[in-house]
């Protein structure tokens, strides 16, 4: 159905008695607007819906075409995204709609675009199909403007209902960052977005900074615009942004004179760890990474120059080699033109994580041990007992121990250090008599 037919349908409501009225803050004032019972055939989904922003943007970037909600195939894609956005909540709402019908009124423009109620319309259409209730109906306020008449005001209204503090179903964690980015690009100021979303100005500034990091991460992997690759990654991005902001203002608990280039290296290394932790099924836990890397603490690896430099140098040498040699995004696309790119990227990330897993675990372990040793430097007995246990654990009958020249060199180093430490102790005791 085209736009003109939808507009005519809604214009005809002027001659009908409203189903009800609803108070809405619209165009700068609180207004009591009429509510009508609308044939589902005359409403279309809003592709800018904040609930499915990451899915829509990823699809459109990958396909190179906008989702036209008037097109049946595109409509089916949007419905799939709406269902996937929160399957558990959708199932519960669907059962409620079957038992009690629609209780909350939606909002549509006078050309039929759904501003509030996309998810409900998707479920009402399922209900109409299942129960053979044709035509199905959607009860909603009808605005006096088309979507194109005042895009900014309609974005504000949509965001207030979909992402404000009274939103009924939680959004995916990435969606609020995308919504802030979209609103800035649409000409909103930070304080306007904050008021619309029911949060503080500082929250919006933080969301935009995190979104910028997420975009950098995707660009770094060749996944520009594929926001579905950010699934479940929010936590480490929040912590990365927080600690980088702190270090830009002051050195905090970091005890060396780091430069901007060191922060850049830190960010790139964390991008690798974000990619690793969410793609390695038995990798290092995100909490361990957060505690060791993204805290402004003397217990973080970055706080100590020697430990950080050795850790980051090993990382960029070992992991960087694997990253450099993996297949590019273009090669993947050319070799698998018929496959969905998100699944290709998921496979690519999974293979990369599997290859770097032993290297990252070893390097992370070495750095963590170095930090632990540094913290225990005033507890020599603890360190000596730890070293003694490790030396005892060596299989002295193995060929690796008996034949490898590097093992002999290492044993000699241990002996020299032990002799030196013993000499210092004896010298001190002799001098104190």
TORKOL-4160 file (C-alpha; in steps of 0.2 Angstrom, whole numbers, padded with zeros to 4 digits, m for minus):
433
<pt num="1" X="0000" Y="0000" Z="0000"/>
<pt num="2" X="0007" Y="0017" Z="m0005"/>
<pt num="3" X="0009" Y="0033" Z="0006"/>
<pt num="4" X="m0006" Y="0042" Z="m0002"/>
<pt num="5" X="m0018" Y="0028" Z="0002"/>
<pt num="6" X="m0012" Y="0027" Z="0020"/>
<pt num="7" X="m0014" Y="0046" Z="0022"/>
<pt num="8" X="m0031" Y="0046" Z="0014"/>
<pt num="9" X="m0036" Y="0032" Z="0027"/>
<pt num="10" X="m0030" Y="0042" Z="0041"/>
<pt num="11" X="m0038" Y="0058" Z="0035"/>
<pt num="12" X="m0055" Y="0050" Z="0035"/>
<pt num="13" X="m0053" Y="0048" Z="0054"/>
<pt num="14" X="m0058" Y="0066" Z="0055"/>
<pt num="15" X="m0076" Y="0062" Z="0052"/>
<pt num="16" X="m0076" Y="0048" Z="0065"/>
<pt num="17" X="m0078" Y="0048" Z="0084"/>
<pt num="18" X="m0061" Y="0044" Z="0092"/>
<pt num="19" X="m0060" Y="0028" Z="0102"/>
<pt num="20" X="m0052" Y="0037" Z="0116"/>
<pt num="21" X="m0039" Y="0051" Z="0120"/>
<pt num="22" X="m0021" Y="0050" Z="0127"/>
<pt num="23" X="m0011" Y="0064" Z="0134"/>
<pt num="24" X="0006" Y="0066" Z="0125"/>
<pt num="25" X="0020" Y="0079" Z="0127"/>
<pt num="26" X="0021" Y="0084" Z="0108"/>
<pt num="27" X="0028" Y="0099" Z="0100"/>
<pt num="28" X="0033" Y="0107" Z="0116"/>
<pt num="29" X="0016" Y="0106" Z="0125"/>
<pt num="30" X="0006" Y="0093" Z="0134"/>
<pt num="31" X="m0008" Y="0088" Z="0122"/>
<pt num="32" X="m0024" Y="0077" Z="0123"/>
<pt num="33" X="m0024" Y="0068" Z="0106"/>
<pt num="34" X="m0037" Y="0057" Z="0099"/>
<pt num="35" X="m0035" Y="0038" Z="0099"/>
<pt num="36" X="m0042" Y="0027" Z="0085"/>
<pt num="37" X="m0044" Y="0009" Z="0081"/>
<pt num="38" X="m0033" Y="0007" Z="0065"/>
<pt num="39" X="m0033" Y="m0007" Z="0053"/>
<pt num="40" X="m0016" Y="m0016" Z="0053"/>
<pt num="41" X="m0015" Y="m0015" Z="0034"/>
<pt num="42" X="m0013" Y="0004" Z="0035"/>
<pt num="43" X="0002" Y="0005" Z="0047"/>
<pt num="44" X="0020" Y="0002" Z="0043"/>
<pt num="45" X="0035" Y="m0001" Z="0054"/>
<pt num="46" X="0048" Y="0012" Z="0058"/>
<pt num="47" X="0065" Y="0007" Z="0052"/>
<pt num="48" X="0073" Y="0020" Z="0064"/>
<pt num="49" X="0066" Y="0011" Z="0078"/>
<pt num="50" X="0078" Y="0012" Z="0092"/>
<pt num="51" X="0075" Y="m0006" Z="0098"/>
<pt num="52" X="0082" Y="m0014" Z="0083"/>
<pt num="53" X="0095" Y="0000" Z="0078"/>
<pt num="54" X="0110" Y="m0012" Z="0077"/>
<pt num="55" X="0101" Y="m0025" Z="0067"/>
<pt num="56" X="0094" Y="m0013" Z="0055"/>
<pt num="57" X="0111" Y="m0003" Z="0052"/>
<pt num="58" X="0121" Y="m0019" Z="0051"/>
<pt num="59" X="0109" Y="m0026" Z="0038"/>
<pt num="60" X="0108" Y="m0010" Z="0028"/>
<pt num="61" X="0127" Y="m0007" Z="0028"/>
<pt num="62" X="0129" Y="m0025" Z="0022"/>
<pt num="63" X="0116" Y="m0025" Z="0009"/>
<pt num="64" X="0119" Y="m0007" Z="0003"/>
<pt num="65" X="0100" Y="m0004" Z="0003"/>
<pt num="66" X="0088" Y="0004" Z="0015"/>
<pt num="67" X="0074" Y="m0006" Z="0022"/>
<pt num="68" X="0058" Y="0000" Z="0015"/>
<pt num="69" X="0044" Y="m0004" Z="0027"/>
<pt num="70" X="0031" Y="m0003" Z="0014"/>
<pt num="71" X="0039" Y="m0017" Z="0005"/>
<pt num="72" X="0033" Y="m0035" Z="0010"/>
<pt num="73" X="0050" Y="m0043" Z="0010"/>
<pt num="74" X="0058" Y="m0028" Z="0020"/>
<pt num="75" X="0043" Y="m0029" Z="0032"/>
<pt num="76" X="0047" Y="m0047" Z="0035"/>
<pt num="77" X="0065" Y="m0043" Z="0039"/>
<pt num="78" X="0060" Y="m0029" Z="0051"/>
<pt num="79" X="0048" Y="m0041" Z="0060"/>
<pt num="80" X="0061" Y="m0054" Z="0062"/>
<pt num="81" X="0073" Y="m0041" Z="0070"/>
<pt num="82" X="0059" Y="m0035" Z="0082"/>
<pt num="83" X="0056" Y="m0053" Z="0087"/>
<pt num="84" X="0074" Y="m0057" Z="0090"/>
<pt num="85" X="0077" Y="m0041" Z="0100"/>
<pt num="86" X="0069" Y="m0049" Z="0115"/>
<pt num="87" X="0061" Y="m0066" Z="0112"/>
<pt num="88" X="0057" Y="m0070" Z="0130"/>
<pt num="89" X="0047" Y="m0053" Z="0132"/>
<pt num="90" X="0039" Y="m0055" Z="0115"/>
<pt num="91" X="0032" Y="m0072" Z="0120"/>
<pt num="92" X="0025" Y="m0066" Z="0136"/>
<pt num="93" X="0017" Y="m0051" Z="0128"/>
<pt num="94" X="0010" Y="m0061" Z="0114"/>
<pt num="95" X="0001" Y="m0073" Z="0127"/>
<pt num="96" X="m0005" Y="m0057" Z="0136"/>
<pt num="97" X="m0012" Y="m0050" Z="0120"/>
<pt num="98" X="m0021" Y="m0066" Z="0116"/>
<pt num="99" X="m0029" Y="m0066" Z="0133"/>
<pt num="100" X="m0033" Y="m0048" Z="0137"/>
<pt num="101" X="m0030" Y="m0039" Z="0120"/>
<pt num="102" X="m0021" Y="m0022" Z="0118"/>
<pt num="103" X="m0020" Y="m0012" Z="0134"/>
<pt num="104" X="m0007" Y="0001" Z="0130"/>
<pt num="105" X="m0010" Y="0014" Z="0116"/>
<pt num="106" X="0003" Y="0016" Z="0102"/>
<pt num="107" X="0007" Y="0031" Z="0092"/>
<pt num="108" X="0007" Y="0033" Z="0073"/>
<pt num="109" X="0010" Y="0047" Z="0061"/>
<pt num="110" X="m0004" Y="0052" Z="0049"/>
<pt num="111" X="0005" Y="0043" Z="0035"/>
<pt num="112" X="0005" Y="0027" Z="0045"/>
<pt num="113" X="0022" Y="0026" Z="0052"/>
<pt num="114" X="0023" Y="0018" Z="0069"/>
<pt num="115" X="0032" Y="0029" Z="0082"/>
<pt num="116" X="0027" Y="0019" Z="0097"/>
<pt num="117" X="0021" Y="0001" Z="0096"/>
<pt num="118" X="0032" Y="m0007" Z="0083"/>
<pt num="119" X="0034" Y="m0023" Z="0093"/>
<pt num="120" X="0015" Y="m0023" Z="0098"/>
<pt num="121" X="0010" Y="m0022" Z="0080"/>
<pt num="122" X="0022" Y="m0036" Z="0075"/>
<pt num="123" X="0013" Y="m0047" Z="0089"/>
<pt num="124" X="m0004" Y="m0041" Z="0084"/>
<pt num="125" X="m0001" Y="m0047" Z="0066"/>
<pt num="126" X="0005" Y="m0064" Z="0073"/>
<pt num="127" X="m0011" Y="m0065" Z="0083"/>
<pt num="128" X="m0022" Y="m0060" Z="0068"/>
<pt num="129" X="m0014" Y="m0073" Z="0058"/>
<pt num="130" X="m0015" Y="m0087" Z="0071"/>
<pt num="131" X="m0033" Y="m0083" Z="0076"/>
<pt num="132" X="m0039" Y="m0078" Z="0059"/>
<pt num="133" X="m0045" Y="m0061" Z="0065"/>
<pt num="134" X="m0044" Y="m0052" Z="0048"/>
<pt num="135" X="m0042" Y="m0037" Z="0048"/>
<pt num="136" X="m0032" Y="m0035" Z="0064"/>
<pt num="137" X="m0032" Y="m0018" Z="0073"/>
<pt num="138" X="m0020" Y="m0007" Z="0082"/>
<pt num="139" X="m0026" Y="0006" Z="0094"/>
<pt num="140" X="m0016" Y="0021" Z="0093"/>
<pt num="141" X="m0014" Y="0040" Z="0094"/>
<pt num="142" X="m0014" Y="0048" Z="0076"/>
<pt num="143" X="m0002" Y="0063" Z="0075"/>
<pt num="144" X="m0006" Y="0077" Z="0064"/>
<pt num="145" X="0010" Y="0076" Z="0055"/>
<pt num="146" X="0018" Y="0064" Z="0042"/>
<pt num="147" X="0035" Y="0057" Z="0046"/>
<pt num="148" X="0044" Y="0069" Z="0034"/>
<pt num="149" X="0035" Y="0084" Z="0041"/>
<pt num="150" X="0046" Y="0086" Z="0057"/>
<pt num="151" X="0058" Y="0072" Z="0058"/>
<pt num="152" X="0067" Y="0080" Z="0073"/>
<pt num="153" X="0051" Y="0081" Z="0083"/>
<pt num="154" X="0046" Y="0064" Z="0079"/>
<pt num="155" X="0063" Y="0057" Z="0083"/>
<pt num="156" X="0062" Y="0065" Z="0100"/>
<pt num="157" X="0044" Y="0058" Z="0103"/>
<pt num="158" X="0050" Y="0041" Z="0097"/>
<pt num="159" X="0065" Y="0041" Z="0109"/>
<pt num="160" X="0055" Y="0047" Z="0124"/>
<pt num="161" X="0043" Y="0033" Z="0122"/>
<pt num="162" X="0055" Y="0019" Z="0117"/>
<pt num="163" X="0071" Y="0023" Z="0127"/>
<pt num="164" X="0065" Y="0035" Z="0141"/>
<pt num="165" X="0064" Y="0030" Z="0159"/>
<pt num="166" X="0046" Y="0023" Z="0157"/>
<pt num="167" X="0051" Y="0011" Z="0143"/>
<pt num="168" X="0043" Y="m0006" Z="0147"/>
<pt num="169" X="0055" Y="m0018" Z="0139"/>
<pt num="170" X="0074" Y="m0016" Z="0140"/>
<pt num="171" X="0084" Y="m0012" Z="0125"/>
<pt num="172" X="0099" Y="m0021" Z="0119"/>
<pt num="173" X="0114" Y="m0013" Z="0127"/>
<pt num="174" X="0121" Y="m0006" Z="0110"/>
<pt num="175" X="0105" Y="0002" Z="0105"/>
<pt num="176" X="0106" Y="0017" Z="0117"/>
<pt num="177" X="0123" Y="0022" Z="0110"/>
<pt num="178" X="0117" Y="0021" Z="0092"/>
<pt num="179" X="0102" Y="0031" Z="0096"/>
<pt num="180" X="0113" Y="0045" Z="0104"/>
<pt num="181" X="0124" Y="0045" Z="0088"/>
<pt num="182" X="0109" Y="0046" Z="0077"/>
<pt num="183" X="0101" Y="0060" Z="0087"/>
<pt num="184" X="0117" Y="0070" Z="0087"/>
<pt num="185" X="0118" Y="0068" Z="0068"/>
<pt num="186" X="0100" Y="0073" Z="0067"/>
<pt num="187" X="0104" Y="0090" Z="0075"/>
<pt num="188" X="0100" Y="0087" Z="0093"/>
<pt num="189" X="0111" Y="0094" Z="0107"/>
<pt num="190" X="0117" Y="0084" Z="0122"/>
<pt num="191" X="0105" Y="0092" Z="0134"/>
<pt num="192" X="0090" Y="0088" Z="0122"/>
<pt num="193" X="0095" Y="0070" Z="0121"/>
<pt num="194" X="0097" Y="0069" Z="0140"/>
<pt num="195" X="0080" Y="0076" Z="0143"/>
<pt num="196" X="0072" Y="0065" Z="0130"/>
<pt num="197" X="0080" Y="0049" Z="0137"/>
<pt num="198" X="0078" Y="0053" Z="0155"/>
<pt num="199" X="0096" Y="0053" Z="0160"/>
<pt num="200" X="0109" Y="0066" Z="0164"/>
<pt num="201" X="0119" Y="0076" Z="0151"/>
<pt num="202" X="0135" Y="0067" Z="0157"/>
<pt num="203" X="0127" Y="0050" Z="0153"/>
<pt num="204" X="0125" Y="0056" Z="0135"/>
<pt num="205" X="0142" Y="0062" Z="0134"/>
<pt num="206" X="0148" Y="0045" Z="0140"/>
<pt num="207" X="0137" Y="0036" Z="0128"/>
<pt num="208" X="0144" Y="0046" Z="0113"/>
<pt num="209" X="0162" Y="0042" Z="0119"/>
<pt num="210" X="0159" Y="0024" Z="0121"/>
<pt num="211" X="0150" Y="0024" Z="0103"/>
<pt num="212" X="0166" Y="0032" Z="0096"/>
<pt num="213" X="0176" Y="0018" Z="0104"/>
<pt num="214" X="0165" Y="0005" Z="0097"/>
<pt num="215" X="0166" Y="0013" Z="0079"/>
<pt num="216" X="0185" Y="0013" Z="0081"/>
<pt num="217" X="0185" Y="m0006" Z="0086"/>
<pt num="218" X="0174" Y="m0011" Z="0071"/>
<pt num="219" X="0184" Y="0000" Z="0059"/>
<pt num="220" X="0200" Y="m0008" Z="0065"/>
<pt num="221" X="0193" Y="m0026" Z="0061"/>
<pt num="222" X="0186" Y="m0020" Z="0044"/>
<pt num="223" X="0168" Y="m0022" Z="0051"/>
<pt num="224" X="0162" Y="m0004" Z="0049"/>
<pt num="225" X="0144" Y="m0002" Z="0051"/>
<pt num="226" X="0141" Y="m0020" Z="0056"/>
<pt num="227" X="0135" Y="m0016" Z="0074"/>
<pt num="228" X="0129" Y="m0034" Z="0077"/>
<pt num="229" X="0148" Y="m0038" Z="0080"/>
<pt num="230" X="0146" Y="m0028" Z="0096"/>
<pt num="231" X="0135" Y="m0041" Z="0104"/>
<pt num="232" X="0139" Y="m0043" Z="0123"/>
<pt num="233" X="0154" Y="m0032" Z="0122"/>
<pt num="234" X="0148" Y="m0017" Z="0132"/>
<pt num="235" X="0156" Y="m0020" Z="0148"/>
<pt num="236" X="0174" Y="m0019" Z="0143"/>
<pt num="237" X="0170" Y="m0003" Z="0132"/>
<pt num="238" X="0163" Y="0005" Z="0147"/>
<pt num="239" X="0178" Y="0002" Z="0157"/>
<pt num="240" X="0190" Y="0006" Z="0143"/>
<pt num="241" X="0182" Y="0023" Z="0140"/>
<pt num="242" X="0182" Y="0027" Z="0159"/>
<pt num="243" X="0200" Y="0023" Z="0162"/>
<pt num="244" X="0206" Y="0032" Z="0146"/>
<pt num="245" X="0196" Y="0047" Z="0151"/>
<pt num="246" X="0204" Y="0047" Z="0168"/>
<pt num="247" X="0222" Y="0045" Z="0161"/>
<pt num="248" X="0219" Y="0060" Z="0149"/>
<pt num="249" X="0215" Y="0071" Z="0164"/>
<pt num="250" X="0229" Y="0065" Z="0175"/>
<pt num="251" X="0241" Y="0050" Z="0177"/>
<pt num="252" X="0230" Y="0044" Z="0192"/>
<pt num="253" X="0239" Y="0028" Z="0199"/>
<pt num="254" X="0251" Y="0026" Z="0185"/>
<pt num="255" X="0268" Y="0029" Z="0191"/>
<pt num="256" X="0277" Y="0033" Z="0174"/>
<pt num="257" X="0277" Y="0047" Z="0161"/>
<pt num="258" X="0266" Y="0039" Z="0148"/>
<pt num="259" X="0263" Y="0048" Z="0131"/>
<pt num="260" X="0248" Y="0049" Z="0120"/>
<pt num="261" X="0256" Y="0035" Z="0109"/>
<pt num="262" X="0255" Y="0024" Z="0125"/>
<pt num="263" X="0237" Y="0027" Z="0127"/>
<pt num="264" X="0234" Y="0023" Z="0109"/>
<pt num="265" X="0243" Y="0006" Z="0111"/>
<pt num="266" X="0233" Y="0003" Z="0126"/>
<pt num="267" X="0217" Y="0005" Z="0117"/>
<pt num="268" X="0223" Y="m0006" Z="0102"/>
<pt num="269" X="0228" Y="m0019" Z="0114"/>
<pt num="270" X="0211" Y="m0018" Z="0123"/>
<pt num="271" X="0202" Y="m0020" Z="0106"/>
<pt num="272" X="0211" Y="m0036" Z="0104"/>
<pt num="273" X="0206" Y="m0042" Z="0121"/>
<pt num="274" X="0188" Y="m0037" Z="0118"/>
<pt num="275" X="0188" Y="m0047" Z="0102"/>
<pt num="276" X="0197" Y="m0062" Z="0111"/>
<pt num="277" X="0186" Y="m0063" Z="0127"/>
<pt num="278" X="0169" Y="m0063" Z="0117"/>
<pt num="279" X="0175" Y="m0076" Z="0104"/>
<pt num="280" X="0185" Y="m0088" Z="0114"/>
<pt num="281" X="0173" Y="m0100" Z="0123"/>
<pt num="282" X="0186" Y="m0105" Z="0136"/>
<pt num="283" X="0197" Y="m0089" Z="0137"/>
<pt num="284" X="0201" Y="m0078" Z="0151"/>
<pt num="285" X="0186" Y="m0071" Z="0160"/>
<pt num="286" X="0181" Y="m0053" Z="0156"/>
<pt num="287" X="0182" Y="m0049" Z="0175"/>
<pt num="288" X="0201" Y="m0054" Z="0175"/>
<pt num="289" X="0204" Y="m0043" Z="0160"/>
<pt num="290" X="0194" Y="m0028" Z="0168"/>
<pt num="291" X="0204" Y="m0030" Z="0185"/>
<pt num="292" X="0221" Y="m0031" Z="0177"/>
<pt num="293" X="0219" Y="m0019" Z="0163"/>
<pt num="294" X="0205" Y="m0006" Z="0164"/>
<pt num="295" X="0206" Y="0000" Z="0182"/>
<pt num="296" X="0215" Y="0016" Z="0188"/>
<pt num="297" X="0224" Y="0006" Z="0201"/>
<pt num="298" X="0242" Y="0002" Z="0206"/>
<pt num="299" X="0237" Y="m0016" Z="0203"/>
<pt num="300" X="0234" Y="m0014" Z="0185"/>
<pt num="301" X="0247" Y="m0019" Z="0172"/>
<pt num="302" X="0248" Y="m0002" Z="0164"/>
<pt num="303" X="0253" Y="0006" Z="0181"/>
<pt num="304" X="0270" Y="m0001" Z="0180"/>
<pt num="305" X="0281" Y="0004" Z="0165"/>
<pt num="306" X="0292" Y="m0011" Z="0164"/>
<pt num="307" X="0278" Y="m0024" Z="0166"/>
<pt num="308" X="0267" Y="m0015" Z="0154"/>
<pt num="309" X="0281" Y="m0013" Z="0140"/>
<pt num="310" X="0286" Y="m0031" Z="0141"/>
<pt num="311" X="0268" Y="m0036" Z="0141"/>
<pt num="312" X="0262" Y="m0025" Z="0126"/>
<pt num="313" X="0278" Y="m0029" Z="0116"/>
<pt num="314" X="0275" Y="m0048" Z="0117"/>
<pt num="315" X="0257" Y="m0045" Z="0113"/>
<pt num="316" X="0259" Y="m0035" Z="0097"/>
<pt num="317" X="0273" Y="m0046" Z="0092"/>
<pt num="318" X="0264" Y="m0063" Z="0094"/>
<pt num="319" X="0246" Y="m0059" Z="0092"/>
<pt num="320" X="0250" Y="m0045" Z="0079"/>
<pt num="321" X="0258" Y="m0058" Z="0068"/>
<pt num="322" X="0242" Y="m0069" Z="0068"/>
<pt num="323" X="0231" Y="m0054" Z="0065"/>
<pt num="324" X="0242" Y="m0048" Z="0051"/>
<pt num="325" X="0241" Y="m0065" Z="0043"/>
<pt num="326" X="0222" Y="m0068" Z="0044"/>
<pt num="327" X="0211" Y="m0067" Z="0029"/>
<pt num="328" X="0204" Y="m0049" Z="0026"/>
<pt num="329" X="0186" Y="m0045" Z="0025"/>
<pt num="330" X="0187" Y="m0043" Z="0006"/>
<pt num="331" X="0194" Y="m0060" Z="0004"/>
<pt num="332" X="0181" Y="m0068" Z="0015"/>
<pt num="333" X="0167" Y="m0059" Z="0005"/>
<pt num="334" X="0175" Y="m0064" Z="m0011"/>
<pt num="335" X="0176" Y="m0082" Z="m0006"/>
<pt num="336" X="0159" Y="m0083" Z="0002"/>
<pt num="337" X="0148" Y="m0072" Z="m0007"/>
<pt num="338" X="0132" Y="m0081" Z="m0003"/>
<pt num="339" X="0134" Y="m0081" Z="0015"/>
<pt num="340" X="0128" Y="m0069" Z="0028"/>
<pt num="341" X="0142" Y="m0058" Z="0032"/>
<pt num="342" X="0139" Y="m0057" Z="0051"/>
<pt num="343" X="0141" Y="m0076" Z="0052"/>
<pt num="344" X="0157" Y="m0075" Z="0042"/>
<pt num="345" X="0163" Y="m0062" Z="0054"/>
<pt num="346" X="0158" Y="m0073" Z="0068"/>
<pt num="347" X="0168" Y="m0087" Z="0061"/>
<pt num="348" X="0183" Y="m0076" Z="0057"/>
<pt num="349" X="0183" Y="m0070" Z="0075"/>
<pt num="350" X="0181" Y="m0087" Z="0082"/>
<pt num="351" X="0196" Y="m0094" Z="0072"/>
<pt num="352" X="0207" Y="m0079" Z="0077"/>
<pt num="353" X="0202" Y="m0081" Z="0095"/>
<pt num="354" X="0207" Y="m0100" Z="0094"/>
<pt num="355" X="0224" Y="m0096" Z="0087"/>
<pt num="356" X="0228" Y="m0082" Z="0099"/>
<pt num="357" X="0221" Y="m0091" Z="0114"/>
<pt num="358" X="0238" Y="m0100" Z="0120"/>
<pt num="359" X="0248" Y="m0084" Z="0117"/>
<pt num="360" X="0236" Y="m0072" Z="0126"/>
<pt num="361" X="0235" Y="m0084" Z="0141"/>
<pt num="362" X="0254" Y="m0086" Z="0142"/>
<pt num="363" X="0257" Y="m0068" Z="0140"/>
<pt num="364" X="0244" Y="m0063" Z="0152"/>
<pt num="365" X="0250" Y="m0075" Z="0165"/>
<pt num="366" X="0268" Y="m0069" Z="0164"/>
<pt num="367" X="0262" Y="m0051" Z="0166"/>
<pt num="368" X="0251" Y="m0055" Z="0180"/>
<pt num="369" X="0265" Y="m0065" Z="0189"/>
<pt num="370" X="0277" Y="m0051" Z="0186"/>
<pt num="371" X="0264" Y="m0039" Z="0195"/>
<pt num="372" X="0262" Y="m0051" Z="0209"/>
<pt num="373" X="0280" Y="m0053" Z="0211"/>
<pt num="374" X="0282" Y="m0034" Z="0212"/>
<pt num="375" X="0269" Y="m0032" Z="0225"/>
<pt num="376" X="0277" Y="m0046" Z="0235"/>
<pt num="377" X="0295" Y="m0039" Z="0234"/>
<pt num="378" X="0294" Y="m0034" Z="0253"/>
<pt num="379" X="0289" Y="m0053" Z="0256"/>
<pt num="380" X="0305" Y="m0062" Z="0250"/>
<pt num="381" X="0300" Y="m0078" Z="0259"/>
<pt num="382" X="0284" Y="m0080" Z="0249"/>
<pt num="383" X="0293" Y="m0077" Z="0233"/>
<pt num="384" X="0307" Y="m0089" Z="0237"/>
<pt num="385" X="0294" Y="m0103" Z="0242"/>
<pt num="386" X="0285" Y="m0100" Z="0226"/>
<pt num="387" X="0301" Y="m0102" Z="0216"/>
<pt num="388" X="0306" Y="m0117" Z="0226"/>
<pt num="389" X="0289" Y="m0126" Z="0222"/>
<pt num="390" X="0291" Y="m0122" Z="0204"/>
<pt num="391" X="0309" Y="m0129" Z="0203"/>
<pt num="392" X="0303" Y="m0144" Z="0213"/>
<pt num="393" X="0289" Y="m0147" Z="0200"/>
<pt num="394" X="0302" Y="m0149" Z="0185"/>
<pt num="395" X="0304" Y="m0167" Z="0179"/>
<pt num="396" X="0323" Y="m0169" Z="0180"/>
<pt num="397" X="0322" Y="m0186" Z="0171"/>
<pt num="398" X="0314" Y="m0179" Z="0155"/>
<pt num="399" X="0324" Y="m0177" Z="0139"/>
<pt num="400" X="0318" Y="m0159" Z="0138"/>
<pt num="401" X="0327" Y="m0155" Z="0154"/>
<pt num="402" X="0343" Y="m0166" Z="0151"/>
<pt num="403" X="0346" Y="m0161" Z="0133"/>
<pt num="404" X="0340" Y="m0143" Z="0129"/>
<pt num="405" X="0354" Y="m0130" Z="0130"/>
<pt num="406" X="0342" Y="m0116" Z="0135"/>
<pt num="407" X="0337" Y="m0126" Z="0150"/>
<pt num="408" X="0356" Y="m0128" Z="0156"/>
<pt num="409" X="0358" Y="m0109" Z="0153"/>
<pt num="410" X="0342" Y="m0105" Z="0164"/>
<pt num="411" X="0348" Y="m0117" Z="0178"/>
<pt num="412" X="0364" Y="m0108" Z="0178"/>
<pt num="413" X="0355" Y="m0091" Z="0180"/>
<pt num="414" X="0345" Y="m0098" Z="0194"/>
<pt num="415" X="0361" Y="m0104" Z="0203"/>
<pt num="416" X="0370" Y="m0087" Z="0200"/>
<pt num="417" X="0355" Y="m0078" Z="0207"/>
<pt num="418" X="0354" Y="m0090" Z="0222"/>
<pt num="419" X="0372" Y="m0088" Z="0226"/>
<pt num="420" X="0371" Y="m0069" Z="0224"/>
<pt num="421" X="0356" Y="m0068" Z="0236"/>
<pt num="422" X="0365" Y="m0080" Z="0249"/>
<pt num="423" X="0381" Y="m0069" Z="0248"/>
<pt num="424" X="0371" Y="m0053" Z="0252"/>
<pt num="425" X="0362" Y="m0061" Z="0267"/>
<pt num="426" X="0379" Y="m0068" Z="0274"/>
<pt num="427" X="0387" Y="m0051" Z="0271"/>
<pt num="428" X="0373" Y="m0042" Z="0280"/>
<pt num="429" X="0373" Y="m0054" Z="0295"/>
<pt num="430" X="0392" Y="m0053" Z="0296"/>
<pt num="431" X="0392" Y="m0034" Z="0296"/>
<pt num="432" X="0378" Y="m0033" Z="0309"/>
<pt num="433" X="0388" Y="m0042" Z="0322"/>
